[in-house]
Amino acid sequence: MRSLIFLHQFFAPEVAGSAQRLTDLALGLKDLGYAVEVVTGEPSFSSAKGFLEHEEGGGFKVHRVFRFRFSRNFPAGRIFNALSFFFAAFFRLIWLDPRALLVIGSDPPFLAALGWFFLWWRGQRYVLVVSDLYPDVAAAIGELHANGWVATGLK
């Protein structure tokens, strides 16, 4: 049986669009016979205190790792939240099956570095599921230079 490990900061029961898309993808692939595990953060809503670090649900294992939950209204809060998830996910992935294909979501964007690292370190293959990248919107509001290397690379 082919094994998959989904890696994304948000996953069900989160209601964000990217979390819902990856949850649906994981459920669909599980129904096709794949063994699925998920590495994700703790749910961000306040009533989620009862979630377990490891849970079985929907026919697959979910590993919830610690991440800071600073306000997303400030850039520093977003950065600390993303970095805490990145490092917690790294240490969880070390213990999971290196033969499983990593399916990495694009939130936070630098999660792809984990795919590259595990490919380099132990030959673990990975796939990126890229969503929610709108460089034209960031350029329109002045957060990116429309002809800069970041905006051009994301187009």
C-alpha positions in Angstrom: 0.0 0.0 0.0 1.3 3.4 -1.0 1.8 5.8 2.0 1.3 9.5 2.1 2.1 12.1 4.7 0.2 15.4 4.4 2.0 18.4 5.8 0.1 21.7 6.3 -0.2 24.2 9.1 -4.0 23.9 8.9 -6.2 20.9 8.5 -9.8 19.8 9.5 -11.6 21.0 11.6 -10.2 24.3 10.4 -12.5 26.2 8.1 -9.8 27.9 6.0 -10.1 27.1 2.3 -6.6 25.6 2.0 -7.3 23.3 5.1 -10.6 22.1 3.5 -9.0 21.4 0.1 -6.2 19.3 1.7 -8.7 17.5 4.0 -10.8 16.6 1.0 -7.7 15.5 -1.0 -6.6 13.3 2.0 -10.0 11.7 2.3 -10.3 11.1 -1.4 -6.8 9.5 -1.6 -7.6 7.4 1.5 -10.8 6.2 -0.2 -8.6 5.1 -3.2 -6.6 2.9 -0.9 -3.7 5.1 0.2 -2.4 5.0 3.7 -2.6 8.6 4.9 -1.0 10.4 7.8 -1.3 14.1 8.5 1.1 16.5 10.3 -0.6 19.7 11.2 -0.9 22.3 13.8 -3.3 22.5 16.7 -6.6 24.0 15.6 -6.6 27.8 15.9 -10.1 28.3 17.4 -10.4 28.7 21.1 -12.7 25.8 21.7 -10.1 23.4 20.4 -8.4 22.8 23.7 -9.6 19.1 23.8 -7.8 18.0 20.6 -5.2 15.2 21.1 -1.6 15.3 19.9 -2.3 12.0 18.0 -5.7 11.1 16.8 -7.3 8.7 14.5 -10.1 10.1 12.4 -11.5 9.7 8.9 -9.5 6.6 8.4 -6.1 8.1 9.0 -3.7 9.3 11.7 -3.4 13.0 12.5 -0.3 14.3 14.3 -1.0 17.7 15.8 2.1 19.7 16.6 2.5 22.7 18.7 2.6 26.1 17.1 2.3 29.6 18.5 -1.0 31.3 18.1 -0.1 35.0 18.1 -2.3 37.4 16.4 -2.2 37.1 12.6 -2.9 40.8 12.3 0.8 41.6 12.8 3.6 40.4 10.5 5.7 39.3 13.5 2.9 37.2 14.8 2.5 35.4 11.5 6.2 34.8 11.3 6.5 33.3 14.8 3.4 31.2 14.2 4.8 29.8 11.0 8.3 29.2 12.3 7.0 27.4 15.4 5.0 25.1 13.1 7.9 24.6 10.8 10.3 23.4 13.5 7.7 21.3 15.3 6.7 19.6 12.0 10.4 19.0 11.2 10.9 17.1 14.5 7.6 15.1 14.0 8.6 14.1 10.4 11.9 12.7 11.6 9.9 9.8 13.3 7.5 9.1 10.4 8.0 6.6 7.5 10.7 7.9 5.2 9.2 5.8 2.3 6.0 7.8 2.4 5.5 10.5 -0.1 5.3 13.9 1.5 2.3 16.0 0.3 3.2 19.5 1.4 0.8 22.5 1.4 2.0 26.0 0.7 1.1 27.5 4.1 3.5 28.7 5.3 5.3 29.1 2.0 8.7 27.9 3.2 7.4 24.4 4.1 8.8 23.4 0.8 12.2 23.6 2.4 11.3 20.6 4.5 10.5 18.6 1.4 13.9 19.5 -0.1 15.7 18.7 3.2 14.1 15.2 3.6 14.7 14.4 -0.1 18.4 15.4 0.4 18.8 13.6 3.8 16.9 10.4 3.3 15.7 10.3 -0.3 12.1 11.0 0.7 10.1 12.2 -2.2 7.6 15.1 -2.0 4.9 17.0 -3.9 3.9 20.6 -3.3 0.2 21.6 -3.3 0.4 25.3 -4.1 -2.6 27.5 -3.4 -3.3 31.0 -2.4 -0.4 32.7 -4.1 -1.6 36.0 -5.7 1.5 38.1 -6.4 -0.6 40.6 -8.5 -2.8 41.4 -5.4 0.3 41.9 -3.3 1.8 44.2 -6.0 -1.5 46.2 -6.3 -1.5 47.0 -2.6 2.2 47.9 -2.5 3.5 44.9 -0.7 5.6 43.6 -3.6 7.2 45.3 -6.6 5.2 44.2 -9.6 8.4 43.5 -11.7 10.5 42.4 -8.8 12.1 38.9 -8.6 9.6 37.6 -6.0 6.5 38.7 -7.9 8.0 37.4 -11.2 8.9 34.1 -9.6 5.4 33.6 -8.2 3.6 34.3 -11.5 
